[in-house]
Amino acid sequence: MSDHKGAGLMFRALPKAKTLIADKGYDSDAFRAALKARETAASRRAQYPP
């Protein structure tokens, strides 16, 4: 199973967050639209506080 399909199955169980950090295996128009609807930004880079 691809990462994207697995993420789709567990999407509702994900906690709400400002940003979701994931690799490009999760990148699809449908997944990004679902994140946008939850007001969650998608990022492929971890951003650590200074």
N, C-alpha and C positions, 0 to 999 in steps of 0.2 A: 504494500500500500504506500502511495506517495505521501510525503509530509503534508501536502495540501489537503488531501482527502481525509487524513487523520485529524488535522486541525479542524476541518469542517464538522466532523463528528463531535468534537469536544468544545466547539466554540461557545456554546451557551454556558458551559461550566467555567469558562475563563473569568477571573475577577475583572471588574471594570478597572481600567488604568488609563493614564494619559498617553502612554507610549507602550507599544508592544515591540520588543526586540526579537527578531527572528532572522533566519537566513533566507536566501532566495528561493528555497524550496516551498515556502509559504506564499510566494508572490503570485497573485492572480487578481484579475479585476473583481471577481466576486468576493474574494476574501477582503480586499481593500475596501470595497463598498460596505461590507458588513462592519468593518472596523470604523469607517467614517460615520456610519449610522449610530455607533456607540460613542462617537466623539473620541476615538482612540487613534493616535498617529502610529504609523508603521515605520520602523527603523531597522536597518540592518547593521547599525553600529551601536555598540554599548557606549553610553555617555556616563562617566563617573563624576561625582562631585569633586571639586578641587580639594 
